[in-house]
Every structure is written in structure tokens, then in C-alpha cells.
Amino acid sequence: MSIKVVKFGGSSLADAGQIKKAAAIIKSEPERRYVVPSAPGKRFKDDIKVTDMLYSCYEKASLGEDFSADFENIKKRYNDIIAGLELDLSLDAQFEQIRQNLAHAGREYAASRGEYLNGIVIASYLGYTFIDAADVIVFSDEGVMQRKETVHKLRERLADVENAVIPGFYGKSFSGVVRTFSRGGSDVTGSLVARAVHAAVYENWTDVSGILVADPRVVEDPVVIPVITYKELRELSYMGFSVLHEDAIFPVRTAGIPINIRNTNAPADPGTMIVPDSEINEETAPRTITGIAGKKGFCAVNMEKGMMNSEVGFIRDVLNVFAELDINVEHIPSGIDTLSIIADAKSLEGKEQLLLSELRKAVEPDSLEIEPEIALLAIVGRGMRKTRGTAARIFASLAHGRINVKMIDQGSSELNVIIGVNENDLHQAIRGIYDAFISSTLD
């Protein structure tokens, strides 16, 4: 029987009602054998996540302040869940241990207890084996996750366990200190478990029915991407797509395990499949464009110099200046006598005049300026490789919106086109391209 690893986010496990939904999903398919839960998230808009509640308790405890009222709120949150699930379960021993350790065990220990406690509750409700992530997720003493050691431990521990709950977000260092992932923690744990058990699919359950073609804050009611490749997702993530962090993708991507993004509140929706390139064909790639994303916060350093192309090492000398000043370079569009460096504005902040001075010394340009407030727009899609006129449609939509293009860059894979525009034009540009490639196909 094939194995599915299922990870549920905090909004999917916020209260007893949500946990019952998640349990019904898990029990509906026997292949869903291993469960990775997050800590309870927000139940409503102004609610507080359990992890944030734990952070607050830790801050007070570390300062020697009274945190008992805050801690009672955490206990009540879990006891309400236990009562709602009608479980014969007490977490009193765990609560007391956390209370005693809170001040001296560290901020990461405090943050991890939300997943730890939720894992115990969910394992009890499902009747599954609870496996403490601290026993199977390995970090170095410097806080770097050790993938090989972790996969080995997981395989060894799960070899004879039919069904298990392994909390996300945390593990333990070689010296026995609880450590947490910096971001996307539960997603990373789920990915590692999927890799360890050779899962057929890694299901990531959240509160949306898949990955959207564009940001819903920019485009009204954007459609869901049915299938996306790991490469496409990486290109979009670079521009701010905040679905899964690269650390969460890497363990399953290298093993060729697909990820299915699903909605706990709409389990019948197929969601989005994230797959290797080898699983893509004409039927799974009906659209030219897979996704559109944009990010503000860049600037362009523009220079001109006659006969620039004949100077050996010119670009090297320019980039050396950026490297010496620790300024991150994103793109380098160029002409015969012109060169633009698209740089991260934050890394350039406070160094503008020094950069111009060093560039003048290094390459003696005829003209040199910094153009601020640049946004980068990425149009990503495997269908662009085989579709003629894609670039013409992109630029026609921008021209129709009277948007001035500052920079154009296309990768050698023909998987993406990156365009620089003024920050004030970014949202209009995204909407225009969405209308040209997506809305026009929905009629």
C-alpha cells in the first residue's frame, strides 16, 4: 500500500471542530498513515496563535515577571480542545514541566511546545502513536538541521509503526537542546517524514484550495494552479510566493515526491499538485502562464561607457565593487555601451554615494545614476517554451496599461520572463497580464 504523509497547518487545527475535520480527512484514506501537526492557530481574525502566546510567556518568564495568567490561557485553550473532542486525556504533567522549564530552556523550547502539546492531543484522538519530534529531528549545536541523520532516525523509528503523529517545527540538537526551524517549520518536518518513508504523496493541508495564479490582494478571485513544477514554484517563490519555503520543498523534490496543497475546509477540492518536470505533459499544462508574482524593493544602477564591450573584465570590475560593499545583485541587463545592475534596495541603503564613488574609480563610466523604486515582475510558465507570441502578449498588455518597462530578462530555460517596472505600476501590471493570459481563457 502506498503511503501518504499529511501535514496540517495551524488554522486547520485551531480548535476541536477543525481537528475533527482534519481527523475525518485522515481516516478517509488508509494511505494517510503519518500526520504532522502545527500548533493551534487563530480561531478568528483577532485571535492569538498558541505559538505567540508561548512567546509571550517566555518573554515574561525570562525577565522574572509573572506569566501565570498568560499560561492559564494556554492551558484553557488545550483543555477546551480536549473537552470538545471528548477525550479522556490530561496534559497536567506536560503543563507543569513546561512551566518549570520555560524561563531557562530557551525561546525555541517555548515556541515548540505548541506543536508538542497538539501532537499529543491529536495522536490520542486518532488512536495513533505519538512520536516526539525531539527524538527524530536532528539539529547541529549551531542550529542547522541535519538531513541525513534525521532521515535515518525517522526511518528507524517508523519502520514498525503503522500510524504516527510527529509534531512539526522542532527537533533537538546533538547536545540535547530543543531547536526550531527558522520558518515553514512544520512544512519542513512533513517533507522530511515523507522522504524518510518513501511517501507516494506529501499532502499539505491548509485554509486555501491550492496555489493561486496571482496574489488575491492584487487580482480579484484568481484561479487555482492545478499543477506546478518544482522549478516553477522556485521561480515564483523568489518573487514572494509564500506557499512553501525552499527548505520544505528540498527533501521531497530531490526524491521526486509530489506535494499536494489541499484545503481542510473544502476537502473535495483537488488543490494544487507540485510535481517533478518528468510528470508534466500537454494535459497537465493547459495554460501558457502558470503564475504571476511581483516584488518591490529594488533599484537600478545605470551606467554608460563608450566601447564598454571591448573592455575585458568590465563587468567583473563592476561586480567586485558591489561584492566589496556587500550589496546584493539580482539582475544584469546590458547593451553594447550600457549596463544596468538591479540591486536589492535595502542592501544598498546608506551606501549610495560610496557605491557611485567606487564605481567611478573602478570603471570610469561616462554616466552613472541610481534609479530607485523599481519592482520586479515574474511571469512563470512551462507552457511559454512551446507557445509563440508569448512575449508579444506580455508587452501588449503592459503597453495597454501605459506601463513603462525598465528592464527585461528571460532565463535560458524559457521558464520565466522578469520585467522591471516602477513600484507604483506593479499591481496594474500583474492585473493586466492576468487578464491577458488567464481571464481570457475562462470565458
MARRO-760415 format. One record per residue (C-alpha): residue in three letters; x, y, z. Coordinates in nm, 4 decimals. Example, Ala and Ser with C-alpha at 12.3 -4.5 7.8 and 13.67 -1.06 7.14 Angstrom:
% MARRO-760415
{r "ALA", {1.2300, -0.4500, 0.7800}}
{r "SER", {1.3670, -0.1060, 0.7140}}
% end
This chain:
% MARRO-760415
{r "MET", {0.0000, 0.0000, 0.0000}}
{r "SER", {0.1341, 0.3445, -0.0911}}
{r "ILE", {0.1956, 0.5909, 0.1914}}
{r "LYS", {0.0749, 0.9476, 0.2278}}
{r "VAL", {0.2214, 1.1919, 0.4782}}
{r "VAL", {-0.0240, 1.4638, 0.5780}}
{r "LYS", {0.0680, 1.7945, 0.7363}}
{r "PHE", {-0.1958, 2.0266, 0.8820}}
{r "GLY", {-0.1367, 2.3972, 0.9408}}
{r "GLY", {-0.2391, 2.5949, 1.2465}}
{r "SER", {-0.5669, 2.7234, 1.1009}}
{r "SER", {-0.6654, 2.3629, 1.0255}}
{r "LEU", {-0.6142, 2.2668, 1.3916}}
{r "ALA", {-0.7256, 2.5839, 1.5689}}
{r "ASP", {-0.9985, 2.4210, 1.7766}}
{r "ALA", {-1.1827, 2.0926, 1.8341}}
{r "GLY", {-1.4099, 2.1454, 1.5344}}
{r "GLN", {-1.1159, 2.1933, 1.2993}}
{r "ILE", {-0.9335, 1.8928, 1.4436}}
{r "LYS", {-1.2430, 1.6797, 1.3809}}
{r "LYS", {-1.2363, 1.7922, 1.0158}}
{r "ALA", {-0.8679, 1.7010, 0.9903}}
{r "ALA", {-0.9286, 1.3621, 1.1550}}
{r "ALA", {-1.2092, 1.2817, 0.9111}}
{r "ILE", {-0.9743, 1.3603, 0.6215}}
{r "ILE", {-0.7007, 1.1395, 0.7684}}
{r "LYS", {-0.9331, 0.8475, 0.8373}}
{r "SER", {-1.0963, 0.8671, 0.4931}}
{r "GLU", {-0.7904, 0.7100, 0.3300}}
{r "PRO", {-0.5844, 0.4349, 0.4976}}
{r "GLU", {-0.2799, 0.5545, 0.2991}}
{r "ARG", {-0.2676, 0.8634, 0.5213}}
{r "ARG", {-0.0512, 0.6953, 0.7816}}
{r "TYR", {0.1735, 0.9720, 0.9181}}
{r "VAL", {0.0464, 1.3053, 1.0458}}
{r "VAL", {0.2485, 1.6228, 1.1074}}
{r "PRO", {0.0521, 1.8868, 1.3039}}
{r "SER", {0.1214, 2.2527, 1.3686}}
{r "ALA", {0.0266, 2.4333, 1.6895}}
{r "PRO", {-0.3310, 2.5661, 1.7093}}
{r "GLY", {-0.3644, 2.8815, 1.5006}}
{r "LYS", {-0.6163, 3.1622, 1.5042}}
{r "ARG", {-0.9836, 3.0705, 1.5507}}
{r "PHE", {-1.0993, 3.4113, 1.4333}}
{r "LYS", {-0.9455, 3.7321, 1.2969}}
{r "ASP", {-0.8312, 3.8912, 1.6254}}
{r "ASP", {-0.7411, 3.5652, 1.7987}}
{r "ILE", {-0.3860, 3.4832, 1.9123}}
{r "LYS", {-0.1906, 3.1819, 1.7895}}
{r "VAL", {-0.0742, 2.9436, 2.0607}}
{r "THR", {0.2870, 2.9901, 1.9476}}
{r "ASP", {0.2584, 3.3658, 2.0035}}
{r "MET", {0.1061, 3.3009, 2.3445}}
{r "LEU", {0.4052, 3.0841, 2.4330}}
{r "TYR", {0.6476, 3.3502, 2.3128}}
{r "SER", {0.4756, 3.5999, 2.5412}}
{r "CYS", {0.5036, 3.3652, 2.8373}}
{r "TYR", {0.8708, 3.3069, 2.7671}}
{r "GLU", {0.9494, 3.6793, 2.7463}}
{r "LYS", {0.7887, 3.7381, 3.0857}}
{r "ALA", {0.9481, 3.4303, 3.2426}}
{r "SER", {1.2954, 3.5232, 3.1169}}
{r "LEU", {1.2552, 3.8691, 3.2755}}
{r "GLY", {1.1388, 3.7220, 3.6032}}
{r "GLU", {0.7865, 3.8569, 3.5555}}
{r "ASP", {0.4668, 3.6761, 3.6492}}
{r "PHE", {0.3354, 3.4817, 3.3480}}
{r "SER", {0.0760, 3.2686, 3.5292}}
{r "ALA", {-0.2277, 3.4414, 3.3766}}
{r "ASP", {-0.0880, 3.4014, 3.0234}}
{r "PHE", {-0.0021, 3.0387, 3.0913}}
{r "GLU", {-0.3527, 2.9688, 3.2206}}
{r "ASN", {-0.4888, 3.0947, 2.8889}}
{r "ILE", {-0.2718, 2.8416, 2.7065}}
{r "LYS", {-0.3905, 2.5620, 2.9357}}
{r "LYS", {-0.7511, 2.6656, 2.8796}}
{r "ARG", {-0.7004, 2.6609, 2.5028}}
{r "TYR", {-0.5862, 2.2991, 2.5096}}
{r "ASN", {-0.8352, 2.1884, 2.7723}}
{r "ASP", {-1.1157, 2.3363, 2.5613}}
{r "ILE", {-0.9900, 2.1333, 2.2646}}
{r "ILE", {-0.9708, 1.8163, 2.4759}}
{r "ALA", {-1.3248, 1.8725, 2.6061}}
{r "GLY", {-1.4551, 1.9427, 2.2550}}
{r "LEU", {-1.3015, 1.6168, 2.1332}}
{r "GLU", {-1.4472, 1.4321, 2.4374}}
{r "LEU", {-1.1086, 1.2814, 2.5195}}
{r "ASP", {-1.0114, 1.1094, 2.8416}}
{r "LEU", {-0.6779, 1.2919, 2.8453}}
{r "SER", {-0.4909, 1.5145, 3.0877}}
{r "LEU", {-0.1966, 1.7351, 2.9951}}
{r "ASP", {-0.1350, 1.8461, 3.3543}}
{r "ALA", {0.2044, 1.6741, 3.3750}}
{r "GLN", {0.3177, 1.8326, 3.0474}}
{r "PHE", {0.1909, 2.1759, 3.1519}}
{r "GLU", {0.3829, 2.1581, 3.4779}}
{r "GLN", {0.7020, 2.0503, 3.3042}}
{r "ILE", {0.6730, 2.3380, 3.0564}}
{r "ARG", {0.6053, 2.5851, 3.3373}}
{r "GLN", {0.9198, 2.4749, 3.5220}}
{r "ASN", {1.1407, 2.4819, 3.2099}}
{r "LEU", {1.0053, 2.7944, 3.0452}}
{r "ALA", {1.2482, 3.0521, 3.1822}}
{r "HIS", {1.5743, 2.8617, 3.1343}}
{r "ALA", {1.5151, 2.6183, 2.8450}}
{r "GLY", {1.5177, 2.8939, 2.5841}}
{r "ARG", {1.2922, 3.0720, 2.3395}}
{r "GLU", {1.2943, 2.7863, 2.0882}}
{r "TYR", {1.1877, 2.5382, 2.3538}}
{r "ALA", {0.8975, 2.7638, 2.4487}}
{r "ALA", {0.7853, 2.8061, 2.0891}}
{r "SER", {0.7995, 2.4314, 2.0196}}
{r "ARG", {0.5603, 2.3366, 2.2985}}
{r "GLY", {0.2551, 2.4343, 2.0917}}
{r "GLU", {0.3240, 2.1603, 1.8362}}
{r "TYR", {0.4311, 1.9185, 2.1080}}
{r "LEU", {0.1057, 1.9508, 2.3025}}
{r "ASN", {-0.1111, 1.9495, 1.9913}}
{r "GLY", {0.0640, 1.6365, 1.8719}}
{r "ILE", {-0.0239, 1.4553, 2.1941}}
{r "VAL", {-0.3898, 1.5614, 2.1677}}
{r "ILE", {-0.4255, 1.4630, 1.8008}}
{r "ALA", {-0.2486, 1.1297, 1.8488}}
{r "SER", {-0.4887, 1.0498, 2.1315}}
{r "TYR", {-0.7925, 1.1452, 1.9231}}
{r "LEU", {-0.6782, 0.9403, 1.6227}}
{r "GLY", {-0.5512, 0.6476, 1.8254}}
{r "TYR", {-0.2080, 0.6830, 1.6622}}
{r "THR", {0.1392, 0.6524, 1.8111}}
{r "PHE", {0.2830, 0.9841, 1.9318}}
{r "ILE", {0.6477, 1.0362, 1.8394}}
{r "ASP", {0.8215, 1.3371, 1.9910}}
{r "ALA", {0.9962, 1.5272, 1.7120}}
{r "ALA", {1.2871, 1.5861, 1.9511}}
{r "ASP", {1.3654, 1.2145, 1.9205}}
{r "VAL", {1.3820, 1.2070, 1.5393}}
{r "ILE", {1.4570, 1.5551, 1.4004}}
{r "VAL", {1.8280, 1.6290, 1.4390}}
{r "PHE", {1.9996, 1.9687, 1.4559}}
{r "SER", {2.3642, 2.0580, 1.4969}}
{r "ASP", {2.4573, 2.2516, 1.8084}}
{r "GLU", {2.4658, 2.5625, 1.5857}}
{r "GLY", {2.1002, 2.5088, 1.4934}}
{r "VAL", {2.1425, 2.3664, 1.1430}}
{r "MET", {1.9098, 2.0799, 1.0581}}
{r "GLN", {2.0962, 1.7577, 0.9772}}
{r "ARG", {1.9020, 1.5989, 0.6917}}
{r "LYS", {2.0838, 1.2673, 0.6585}}
{r "GLU", {2.0804, 1.1960, 1.0315}}
{r "THR", {1.7152, 1.2985, 1.0527}}
{r "VAL", {1.6002, 1.0775, 0.7659}}
{r "HIS", {1.7951, 0.7854, 0.9141}}
{r "LYS", {1.6360, 0.8328, 1.2575}}
{r "LEU", {1.2889, 0.8690, 1.1114}}
{r "ARG", {1.3217, 0.5533, 0.9053}}
{r "GLU", {1.4491, 0.3606, 1.2030}}
{r "ARG", {1.1736, 0.4844, 1.4355}}
{r "LEU", {0.8853, 0.4481, 1.1871}}
{r "ALA", {0.9877, 0.1101, 1.0465}}
{r "ASP", {0.7424, -0.0819, 1.2658}}
{r "VAL", {0.4879, 0.1935, 1.3330}}
{r "GLU", {0.1703, 0.1671, 1.1254}}
{r "ASN", {0.0336, 0.5125, 1.2079}}
{r "ALA", {0.2003, 0.8007, 1.3887}}
{r "VAL", {0.1762, 1.1680, 1.4760}}
{r "ILE", {0.5060, 1.3590, 1.4631}}
{r "PRO", {0.4778, 1.7274, 1.5657}}
{r "GLY", {0.6208, 1.9802, 1.3226}}
{r "PHE", {0.8527, 2.2793, 1.3679}}
{r "TYR", {1.1119, 2.1472, 1.6142}}
{r "GLY", {1.3773, 1.8889, 1.6898}}
{r "LYS", {1.6787, 1.8506, 1.9143}}
{r "SER", {2.0490, 1.9299, 1.8800}}
{r "PHE", {2.3341, 1.6850, 1.9325}}
{r "SER", {2.3781, 1.8241, 2.2839}}
{r "GLY", {2.0096, 1.7773, 2.3700}}
{r "VAL", {1.8786, 2.1343, 2.3281}}
{r "VAL", {1.5385, 2.1813, 2.1611}}
{r "ARG", {1.5781, 2.3739, 1.8347}}
{r "THR", {1.3213, 2.5036, 1.5863}}
{r "PHE", {1.3218, 2.5692, 1.2142}}
{r "SER", {1.3548, 2.9348, 1.1248}}
{r "ARG", {1.0458, 2.9412, 0.9014}}
{r "GLY", {0.7970, 2.6992, 0.7483}}
{r "GLY", {0.8892, 2.4625, 1.0291}}
{r "SER", {0.6015, 2.2172, 1.0172}}
{r "ASP", {0.6233, 2.2083, 0.6366}}
{r "VAL", {0.9885, 2.1059, 0.6665}}
{r "THR", {0.9082, 1.8308, 0.9166}}
{r "GLY", {0.6381, 1.6919, 0.6894}}
{r "SER", {0.8759, 1.6925, 0.3953}}
{r "LEU", {1.1410, 1.5065, 0.5937}}
{r "VAL", {0.8923, 1.2436, 0.7088}}
{r "ALA", {0.7697, 1.1973, 0.3510}}
{r "ARG", {1.1277, 1.1491, 0.2323}}
{r "ALA", {1.2039, 0.9031, 0.5110}}
{r "VAL", {0.9043, 0.6744, 0.4459}}
{r "HIS", {0.9243, 0.6991, 0.0647}}
{r "ALA", {0.5766, 0.8514, 0.0511}}
{r "ALA", {0.3802, 0.8462, -0.2715}}
{r "VAL", {0.2458, 1.1952, -0.1931}}
{r "TYR", {0.3083, 1.4623, 0.0693}}
{r "GLU", {-0.0232, 1.6347, 0.1411}}
{r "ASN", {-0.0054, 1.9829, 0.2895}}
{r "TRP", {-0.3457, 2.0832, 0.4297}}
{r "THR", {-0.4167, 2.4489, 0.4915}}
{r "ASP", {-0.7014, 2.7012, 0.4552}}
{r "VAL", {-0.6781, 2.7588, 0.0787}}
{r "SER", {-0.7674, 2.5259, -0.2081}}
{r "GLY", {-0.4245, 2.5294, -0.3654}}
{r "ILE", {-0.1742, 2.7794, -0.5017}}
{r "LEU", {-0.3290, 3.0771, -0.6767}}
{r "VAL", {-0.2075, 3.2101, -1.0112}}
{r "ALA", {-0.1680, 3.5582, -0.8607}}
{r "ASP", {-0.1889, 3.7332, -0.5254}}
{r "PRO", {-0.5601, 3.7672, -0.4296}}
{r "ARG", {-0.4792, 4.1057, -0.2739}}
{r "VAL", {-0.3903, 4.2254, -0.6237}}
{r "VAL", {-0.6151, 4.0201, -0.8537}}
{r "GLU", {-0.9766, 3.9623, -0.7560}}
{r "ASP", {-1.0605, 3.5917, -0.7123}}
{r "PRO", {-0.7631, 3.4455, -0.9034}}
{r "VAL", {-0.7881, 3.0860, -1.0228}}
{r "VAL", {-0.6027, 2.7948, -0.8632}}
{r "ILE", {-0.2968, 2.6464, -1.0338}}
{r "PRO", {-0.3852, 2.2782, -1.0853}}
{r "VAL", {-0.0286, 2.1562, -1.1479}}
{r "ILE", {0.3039, 2.3313, -1.0993}}
{r "THR", {0.6596, 2.2011, -1.1217}}
{r "TYR", {0.9205, 2.2424, -0.8509}}
{r "LYS", {1.1191, 2.4676, -1.0856}}
{r "GLU", {0.8234, 2.6955, -1.1494}}
{r "LEU", {0.7455, 2.7196, -0.7793}}
{r "ARG", {1.1049, 2.8123, -0.7055}}
{r "GLU", {1.0922, 3.0918, -0.9630}}
{r "LEU", {0.7690, 3.2263, -0.8123}}
{r "SER", {0.8948, 3.1890, -0.4549}}
{r "TYR", {1.1877, 3.4129, -0.5448}}
{r "MET", {0.9310, 3.6844, -0.6176}}
{r "GLY", {0.7445, 3.6419, -0.2930}}
{r "PHE", {0.5102, 3.3453, -0.3398}}
{r "SER", {0.4797, 3.2406, 0.0249}}
{r "VAL", {0.3323, 2.8916, -0.0165}}
{r "LEU", {0.6232, 2.6718, 0.0832}}
{r "HIS", {0.9771, 2.7658, 0.1738}}
{r "GLU", {1.2600, 2.6070, -0.0256}}
{r "ASP", {1.3749, 2.4185, 0.2862}}
{r "ALA", {1.0344, 2.2483, 0.2953}}
{r "ILE", {1.0498, 2.1516, -0.0705}}
{r "PHE", {1.4067, 2.0238, -0.0983}}
{r "PRO", {1.3761, 1.6829, 0.0775}}
{r "VAL", {1.0806, 1.5719, -0.1364}}
{r "ARG", {1.1963, 1.7444, -0.4553}}
{r "THR", {1.5226, 1.5514, -0.4591}}
{r "ALA", {1.3276, 1.2281, -0.4058}}
{r "GLY", {1.0704, 1.3085, -0.6760}}
{r "ILE", {0.7787, 1.3025, -0.4297}}
{r "PRO", {0.4863, 1.5254, -0.5347}}
{r "ILE", {0.3297, 1.7726, -0.2905}}
{r "ASN", {-0.0463, 1.8265, -0.2857}}
{r "ILE", {-0.1672, 2.1575, -0.1385}}
{r "ARG", {-0.5240, 2.0998, -0.0071}}
{r "ASN", {-0.7959, 2.2850, 0.1843}}
{r "THR", {-0.9082, 2.1372, 0.5172}}
{r "ASN", {-1.2363, 2.3265, 0.4896}}
{r "ALA", {-1.3007, 2.2073, 0.1331}}
{r "PRO", {-1.1510, 1.8555, 0.1188}}
{r "ALA", {-1.3251, 1.7707, -0.2096}}
{r "ASP", {-1.1216, 2.0371, -0.3914}}
{r "PRO", {-0.8246, 1.8756, -0.5688}}
{r "GLY", {-0.5903, 2.1608, -0.4773}}
{r "THR", {-0.2524, 2.2062, -0.6430}}
{r "MET", {-0.0055, 1.9318, -0.7276}}
{r "ILE", {0.3636, 2.0271, -0.7129}}
{r "VAL", {0.5460, 1.7741, -0.9283}}
{r "PRO", {0.8805, 1.7000, -1.0970}}
{r "ASP", {0.9194, 1.8084, -1.4591}}
{r "SER", {0.9003, 1.4449, -1.5687}}
{r "GLU", {0.5322, 1.4269, -1.4688}}
{r "ILE", {0.4261, 1.7175, -1.6907}}
{r "ASN", {0.2544, 1.6716, -2.0267}}
{r "GLU", {0.0155, 1.8600, -2.2572}}
{r "GLU", {-0.2883, 1.7715, -2.0465}}
{r "THR", {-0.1341, 1.8887, -1.7186}}
{r "ALA", {-0.0054, 2.2152, -1.8688}}
{r "PRO", {-0.3080, 2.3656, -2.0454}}
{r "ARG", {-0.2093, 2.7283, -1.9843}}
{r "THR", {0.0840, 2.9242, -2.1228}}
{r "ILE", {0.1306, 3.1048, -1.7910}}
{r "THR", {0.1442, 2.9114, -1.4626}}
{r "GLY", {0.1807, 3.2001, -1.2185}}
{r "ILE", {0.2477, 3.5723, -1.1870}}
{r "ALA", {0.4295, 3.7312, -0.8958}}
{r "GLY", {0.5907, 4.0639, -0.8208}}
{r "LYS", {0.8088, 4.2159, -0.5536}}
{r "LYS", {0.9017, 4.5722, -0.4671}}
{r "GLY", {1.2206, 4.6970, -0.3069}}
{r "PHE", {1.4782, 4.7140, -0.5846}}
{r "CYS", {1.6786, 4.9863, -0.7530}}
{r "ALA", {1.8684, 5.0123, -1.0805}}
{r "VAL", {2.2263, 5.1339, -1.1049}}
{r "ASN", {2.2527, 5.2525, -1.4660}}
{r "MET", {2.5786, 5.3322, -1.6411}}
{r "GLU", {2.7019, 5.4137, -1.9896}}
{r "LYS", {3.0506, 5.3963, -2.1334}}
{r "GLY", {3.1636, 5.4114, -2.4943}}
{r "MET", {3.3254, 5.0893, -2.6185}}
{r "MET", {3.2336, 4.9147, -2.2938}}
{r "ASN", {3.2042, 4.5837, -2.4792}}
{r "SER", {3.5707, 4.5943, -2.5791}}
{r "GLU", {3.6978, 4.6253, -2.2206}}
{r "VAL", {3.7885, 4.2806, -2.0944}}
{r "GLY", {3.6802, 4.2373, -1.7320}}
{r "PHE", {3.4495, 4.5409, -1.7267}}
{r "ILE", {3.1512, 4.3588, -1.5721}}
{r "ARG", {3.3835, 4.1743, -1.3351}}
{r "ASP", {3.5185, 4.5041, -1.2064}}
{r "VAL", {3.1678, 4.6412, -1.1597}}
{r "LEU", {3.0503, 4.3347, -0.9696}}
{r "ASN", {3.3607, 4.3399, -0.7495}}
{r "VAL", {3.2539, 4.6832, -0.6240}}
{r "PHE", {2.9085, 4.5527, -0.5344}}
{r "ALA", {3.0587, 4.2490, -0.3616}}
{r "GLU", {3.3069, 4.4566, -0.1586}}
{r "LEU", {3.0189, 4.6769, -0.0368}}
{r "ASP", {2.8033, 4.3704, 0.0403}}
{r "ILE", {2.5254, 4.4782, -0.1962}}
{r "ASN", {2.3090, 4.2001, -0.3354}}
{r "VAL", {2.2817, 4.1932, -0.7172}}
{r "GLU", {1.9631, 4.0482, -0.8703}}
{r "HIS", {1.9882, 4.1020, -1.2489}}
{r "ILE", {2.2329, 4.2492, -1.5014}}
{r "PRO", {2.0631, 4.3617, -1.8253}}
{r "SER", {2.3091, 4.5195, -2.0682}}
{r "GLY", {2.3645, 4.6702, -2.4129}}
{r "ILE", {2.6800, 4.7419, -2.6139}}
{r "ASP", {2.7629, 5.0623, -2.4259}}
{r "THR", {2.5126, 5.0391, -2.1375}}
{r "LEU", {2.4823, 4.8305, -1.8243}}
{r "SER", {2.2195, 4.8185, -1.5504}}
{r "ILE", {2.2608, 4.6458, -1.2186}}
{r "ILE", {1.9324, 4.5607, -1.0461}}
{r "ALA", {2.0105, 4.5521, -0.6758}}
{r "ASP", {1.8274, 4.4974, -0.3505}}
{r "ALA", {1.7402, 4.8432, -0.2193}}
{r "LYS", {1.7840, 4.7501, 0.1473}}
{r "SER", {2.1380, 4.6225, 0.0961}}
{r "LEU", {2.2191, 4.9483, -0.0870}}
{r "GLU", {2.0658, 5.1743, 0.1768}}
{r "GLY", {2.3184, 5.4226, 0.3186}}
{r "LYS", {2.5849, 5.3198, 0.0673}}
{r "GLU", {2.4602, 5.5072, -0.2392}}
{r "GLN", {2.7306, 5.7747, -0.2608}}
{r "LEU", {3.0079, 5.5324, -0.1679}}
{r "LEU", {2.8904, 5.2935, -0.4405}}
{r "LEU", {2.8892, 5.5660, -0.7056}}
{r "SER", {3.2333, 5.6829, -0.5978}}
{r "GLU", {3.3835, 5.3315, -0.6071}}
{r "LEU", {3.2261, 5.2553, -0.9453}}
{r "ARG", {3.3706, 5.5737, -1.0934}}
{r "LYS", {3.7151, 5.4748, -0.9661}}
{r "ALA", {3.6839, 5.1168, -1.0885}}
{r "VAL", {3.5447, 5.1583, -1.4417}}
{r "GLU", {3.5305, 5.5341, -1.5191}}
{r "PRO", {3.1809, 5.5378, -1.6738}}
{r "ASP", {3.0648, 5.8237, -1.8971}}
{r "SER", {2.7418, 5.8492, -1.6983}}
{r "LEU", {2.6193, 5.6866, -1.3791}}
{r "GLU", {2.2942, 5.7103, -1.1828}}
{r "ILE", {2.0812, 5.5218, -0.9294}}
{r "GLU", {1.7145, 5.4802, -1.0179}}
{r "PRO", {1.5041, 5.3974, -0.7097}}
{r "GLU", {1.1619, 5.2359, -0.6570}}
{r "ILE", {1.1951, 4.9501, -0.9024}}
{r "ALA", {0.9652, 4.6466, -0.8771}}
{r "LEU", {1.0345, 4.3129, -1.0423}}
{r "LEU", {0.7535, 4.1169, -1.2032}}
{r "ALA", {0.7953, 3.7458, -1.2831}}
{r "ILE", {0.5777, 3.5685, -1.5386}}
{r "VAL", {0.6427, 3.1968, -1.4993}}
{r "GLY", {0.5169, 2.9051, -1.7073}}
{r "ARG", {0.6469, 2.5896, -1.8667}}
{r "GLY", {0.3965, 2.6497, -2.1493}}
{r "MET", {0.5952, 2.9525, -2.2669}}
{r "ARG", {0.8558, 2.7234, -2.4217}}
{r "LYS", {0.6171, 2.5991, -2.6882}}
{r "THR", {0.3868, 2.8978, -2.7333}}
{r "ARG", {0.4730, 3.1560, -2.9951}}
{r "GLY", {0.3984, 3.5199, -2.9308}}
{r "THR", {0.4093, 3.4996, -2.5512}}
{r "ALA", {0.6428, 3.7969, -2.5152}}
{r "ALA", {0.4297, 3.9994, -2.7570}}
{r "ARG", {0.1182, 3.9354, -2.5469}}
{r "ILE", {0.3011, 4.0296, -2.2253}}
{r "PHE", {0.4258, 4.3608, -2.3598}}
{r "ALA", {0.0993, 4.4379, -2.5357}}
{r "SER", {-0.0806, 4.4090, -2.2009}}
{r "LEU", {0.1748, 4.6412, -2.0398}}
{r "ALA", {0.1504, 4.8898, -2.3263}}
{r "HIS", {-0.2282, 4.8862, -2.2993}}
{r "GLY", {-0.1914, 4.9831, -1.9341}}
{r "ARG", {0.0599, 5.2562, -2.0241}}
{r "ILE", {0.3237, 5.0906, -1.8093}}
{r "ASN", {0.6854, 5.1792, -1.8795}}
{r "VAL", {0.9205, 4.8799, -1.8832}}
{r "LYS", {1.2536, 4.9447, -1.7092}}
{r "MET", {1.4184, 4.6074, -1.7613}}
{r "ILE", {1.3603, 4.2743, -1.9374}}
{r "ASP", {1.5289, 3.9450, -1.8527}}
{r "GLN", {1.4478, 3.5928, -1.9713}}
{r "GLY", {1.6135, 3.2827, -1.8315}}
{r "SER", {1.7808, 3.0351, -2.0655}}
{r "SER", {1.5256, 2.7710, -1.9653}}
{r "GLU", {1.2457, 2.9842, -2.1192}}
{r "LEU", {1.0553, 2.9162, -1.7978}}
{r "ASN", {1.0200, 3.2755, -1.6891}}
{r "VAL", {1.0292, 3.6374, -1.8010}}
{r "ILE", {1.1282, 3.9006, -1.5442}}
{r "ILE", {1.0329, 4.2622, -1.6069}}
{r "GLY", {1.1311, 4.5718, -1.4141}}
{r "VAL", {0.8647, 4.8409, -1.3678}}
{r "ASN", {0.8100, 5.1353, -1.1375}}
{r "GLU", {0.6778, 5.0244, -0.7986}}
{r "ASN", {0.3590, 5.2271, -0.8492}}
{r "ASP", {0.2815, 5.0273, -1.1650}}
{r "LEU", {0.3364, 4.6778, -1.0224}}
{r "HIS", {-0.0202, 4.5861, -0.9300}}
{r "GLN", {-0.1644, 4.7211, -1.2526}}
{r "ALA", {0.0964, 4.5226, -1.4467}}
{r "ILE", {0.0039, 4.1999, -1.2665}}
{r "ARG", {-0.3665, 4.2558, -1.3313}}
{r "GLY", {-0.3044, 4.3329, -1.6977}}
{r "ILE", {-0.1027, 4.0169, -1.7573}}
{r "TYR", {-0.3547, 3.8077, -1.5625}}
{r "ASP", {-0.6349, 3.9403, -1.7817}}
{r "ALA", {-0.4371, 3.8722, -2.0996}}
{r "PHE", {-0.3392, 3.5136, -2.0183}}
{r "ILE", {-0.5898, 3.3840, -1.7620}}
{r "SER", {-0.9167, 3.5774, -1.7691}}
{r "SER", {-0.9322, 3.5485, -2.1477}}
{r "THR", {-0.9275, 3.1658, -2.1193}}
{r "LEU", {-1.2137, 3.1491, -1.8674}}
{r "ASP", {-1.4872, 3.2855, -2.0950}}
% end
